[in-house]
Structure formats: structure tokens, C-alpha cells
Amino acid sequence: VSIGRFSLNQRTIANWTVGELVSHCVRAGVPSVGLWREPVAAYGLERSAELVRKAGLRVSSLCRGGFFTTADRKAVLEDNRRAIDEAATLGAACLVLVVGGLPPGSTDLPGAREQVRDVLAQLAPYAGERGVRLALEPMHPIFCSDRGVLSTLDQALDLAEALPAEQVGVVVDTYHVWWDPRAEAAIARAAGRIASFQVSDWVVPLPADNLLGRGLPGDGCIDLRRLRQVTDKAGYTGDIEVEVFNEQVWARPGAEVLESLLRRHLEHVL
Amino acid sequence: VSIGRFSLNQRTIANWTVGELVSHCVRAGVPSVGLWREPVAAYGLERSAELVRKAGLRVSSLCRGGFFTTADRKAVLEDNRRAIDEAATLGAACLVLVVGGLPPGSTDLPGAREQVRDVLAQLAPYAGERGVRLALEPMHPIFCSDRGVLSTLDQALDLAEALPAEQVGVVVDTYHVWWDPRAEAAIARAAGRIASFQVSDWVVPLPADNLLGRGLPGDGCIDLRRLRQVTDKAGYTGDIEVEVFNEQVWARPGAEVLESLLRRHLEHVL
């Protein structure tokens, strides 16, 4: 049992700068980090890339591109090309795509899903040229209207499989897929397409801001170990990234949260 | 265009007694109502049944049985047999089943789903003998952990199809199924099994109590007309029941809400 594949997504400890994240991870023996564009920009892209490289850390993912359903297609493409360039600079294993919800006032869900397919096809070759893998993230249906119209892993795979595997993969995020009766079968289907595996737990009641309702591994009802095993069986050997958005967790000292996460990783995931 | 298939679920106007519900519906020309066990018990079961029958109203559904995942199997069976008896007394077209979430502390989702299958098989013949059709309600995955481990219409159909169609059908509730990429295909598959069709709309942000986040038809992002058409095409000719749980709606005068519902039914559903 080791933490050799453990990755800390930086939004789990939201108040750390990239500099603090790197020094804490090095001290704790964490081999990999998941980065977000905004804190990376705040610290400096090149500076972040150099710091992470010198520290010997892997970058398991960069969050995030996407929002393909926005009306201004030109702006969407420009922003996502920038995100791809940033992922290349950071040497990230993938760029996570949150594909966007329904446009304001729209009830055309099939149309929004078609738009995701179109924009993805336009971006994939650009990502391929820069050695960046796009990672489609199916999202829990609670987010379908305002954040991500891809609701199941099967649906994400339907899109990904139309494009080369080195250009487009999928994210298996326990929070988003755990409820799906097809989850295990879809993870098996995803063999060769799993670009990222993220863990957090489902806890109820959800807070008023549903986005911040994720629990630390072990605090909720998801069989994390089982999903990790199924993901292993599908041949995924990449990092296991802990990504928890939770205001109560953010209020605690980061080093203490990290220590707890490592313990919980052994107890509930490995 | 007519309101001939319109049904008012009584929880949409929560402060009406069964008596008030019936008189308002008769006055407004509403031909059908969906009832709940608690207000029916408060008004009296036999008294409710007689009132509704004399008024010439149909009872499109009785809510609800279920919670099959509760540990005390004997109590579950007893309570559900009582609910079946009540549905028979009321002449309800079906008894809606909210199957229950995960038991406290459990992460065994497949086990909970198996338990639903077992209890359903035990209850179905009893329902059949009393001429009551059980209606499995797949629920939006936001409710998977604490309310309903059946998350998709396909999953509900997998269970229903193992039993006679006159004993077990499914509920198509727009709020629960709209996000599902398989929704239209699953509704087509449900031909002959649709026991109830319920409408309400998806609005964001959800309130702190997620259960009360439903919007009146037309206030949200669901293509209600499309889902109604697909349900028609699957051969469903039963009532179209409006079921909205929303504290702001409950705070308004019931007669005004009903008038608005009838208008919205024409505009957004028919």
C-alpha cells in the first residue's frame, strides 16, 4: 500500500498558492498535483511550471476548459486553445473539460449536447498537436442545466470514441458517476480512455450552494474502493486525484487536511 | 386542445384538505386528482373515496408506498400492503413507489437495489389481487442516497418487466428523467408500462431543501411538450399529473395557483 498514485487537487485546499501547494506536497511525499488555471495564473504560468518541474511533481490534470455551450463560439475556442497551451506548458496529463449547461432560457438539451460534440471536434486536433489530452467530464445530473450537459460516462464515451484516444479521454469522478447503474460497465468500456480518476464522497444534506457539497473520502456513501478497483481493472494506471469542494474543509488548516486525506486514501480508496 | 387529461396532484397546493381539493377541482373543470396518503388519512379514507367518486373525479395516483430499503422488512411489507389497500379503496390508477435510499452508513448501492427487486416481487401479487398497479418511480440522481436508489427509467423498467404489466408499471416524471440521454428511448421502451406521467420543471438554483426545488411548468429548462409527445407516442393515454413541491407556490392562494397551472398546461405541456 503506497501513496505513489495519490494526487492533491489544489481546490481541495483552496487557500494555498501554487508555491504553498508545492512545498506542502513535497514535505508530505505527495507525488502529484491537480492544478487550476486561476491560481496558476495568479502565481504565474511559467513560474508554476518551473516550480512543479523542479520539485519533481507530476501534474495529474489542469482544470479546466469547456463551457462549449456558450453562445460566442469564437470566444469559446480562443479560451480553450489558451487552456490547452497552459496544460502543455505545465506538462499536465490532461485538460479537464466541464462542457457547460443549457444556454439561458433554452430547453434544447439535445441541441446543447450536439454543440458540445461540434466544439470538441474542432479543438481535438489542436490539443493533439500540443500533446495535450482533453478529458471530458460527465457531471452528476444535478449540474445538467447550469454546468455540464454530459450526464453519464457512457455519453462522454460516445463523444470521445469518435476522436483519437490520445486527443480525447474521459474523467471518472466518483462524485459524478457513483449513482449510475451503468457506472461499472461504463468504466470497463472506458479502457484506454480514462484520462483522469478523481475521488470525493457524496454527503447529504447538500449545502445551499450545491457545488460545495462534496465530502472527504469516507464521509459519505460512495463505495470508493470498489470504483477504484473497477478503474484499475480497466487498465488505468494514472494518478488518483482527490478533489473536494467544501467550505468547512477550506476553513481548516491545509496541512491538517492533507494529512487527513492521506490517511483516508489508505482507508477508503486503496 | 383540452384539459381532459389534466390531473392536479394535491401536494402542489399543499394546504388544501381533500374536501377543498375536490370542490376547487370540480369548480375549475379539472377531471382528475393525485392524492397523498397523509391528507387522505386526515380527511378519512372512506370519506375521501366517497367524495371523489361522487364528484366524478378520477384518482390518477396515490402517493406513496415504497422505502423498500428500510431494514425492518416486515414493517415495510405491512405498510405497503396498507398503501395498496388504500389505493384500492380510492380507485387510484396506481400506487406510486418511492423505493428508498441507502440505509444509514451503507455504501452498498447494488445491495440496496437488489433489496428493491426482492420486496417488489413480494408485493406485486398482493397488488394484483386488489386490482392496484404499482408504479416504480425512478428518481433524479440527486435523491439516490436518501430517497430513491432507482435512478433511471431503464433501471425501473428492468425491474418492472420481470413482473406482470398490470401489477407493476413505472412513473415517468419529467423532473426525474429530463436530463437522461436515454430518456426518450426509455419512454419508448416503457410502452404498456407507463402507469403515471407527472410534470414539473427544473429550476436553478435549488433551494436549501432540494426536495422543494420544483418549478411550475414553464419556469424551468425542461422541454415538457417534447416529453409529453414522446409519452403519447408510447401509447400512454392516462392523466397528465402536475406535481410541484415548492414553498413559494405553497404560499400563494390555491385557486390562483390552479388557474395558473391550467394556463401553463396549455402553453407548455399540450
Interface residues (C-beta under 8 A of the other chain):
Chain A: L102 S106 T107 D108 L109 R113 H140 P141 I142 C144 S145 D146 S151 T152 D154 Q155 W178 W179 D180 P181 W202 V204 P205 L206 P207 A208 D209 N210 G220 C221 I222 D223
Chain B: L102 S106 T107 D108 L109 R113 H140 P141 I142 C144 S145 D146 S151 T152 D154 Q155 W178 W179 D180 P181 W202 V204 P205 L206 P207 A208 D209 N210 G220 C221 I222 D223
